[in-house]
Amino acid sequence: MVSLSPAEALGSHAPGVRDLLVEVIRSRHGREAEAHLAKGSRYSMGFGSQWRDLLDDALEALADRGYQSHKLAPAGYELPVVNDSLIYVWRVPGTPDAVSRFASSPTRKNGFSARPPDPMLFEPGFGNEPEPDDEASGEAEKVTVERLVRAVGDSMPVVLVMVHSSPRQLQSIEWAVADLDDEGKVKLTGHEAIWEPELVTADTSSDGESFDSGTPVPPAIEPRKQEGTDPDAR
């Protein structure tokens, strides 16, 4: 079954995973931007090499929460797995058709055929789940059985977390479910922004009234008396 959005793929884990990934990505960007500034380089190629740190940071943060991982061949780096979905954090390069060509390497391509790991006895989480009761325990057992069935033949959905950034600014963080078509091109579903910089609104207040509202009041001008018209001068 194809997931239509990251929220559907990640299930109840989605809000916590989203917030954690945003925190991790913002922290990495801050360090990379600071290092680039200290280096004083005229070129941003070194800044773009943070891709491996982004993968490792996301893996470490989610592993600390108890989530499993999957190692991709042939490169051998690990990606976190949440709710039987593979999470790939990726800084999008500024090249045409970058997203559609995401699976251009053998390692990334293999991510679209990765099988889920063995189901865990206890699902990891973020510590704010309600206490289980008999009904919840039965539902958890049902979910575990469903995961076992999926693990037999289905590959994991790939949740692609896209980072748009430059040394000057972290521009946005987006995520979507990525699918690989028969031509080897990547298509996105459920694409949405999960973080954007806050807009800074300039202070437009001033002592005078704005000309775009209200009715302007013209200054009072007293007409000058013409010479020879003053009755007291006669």
Order of alpha helices (4+ residues) and beta strands (2+ residues): alpha-alpha-alpha-beta-beta-beta-alpha-alpha-beta-beta-beta
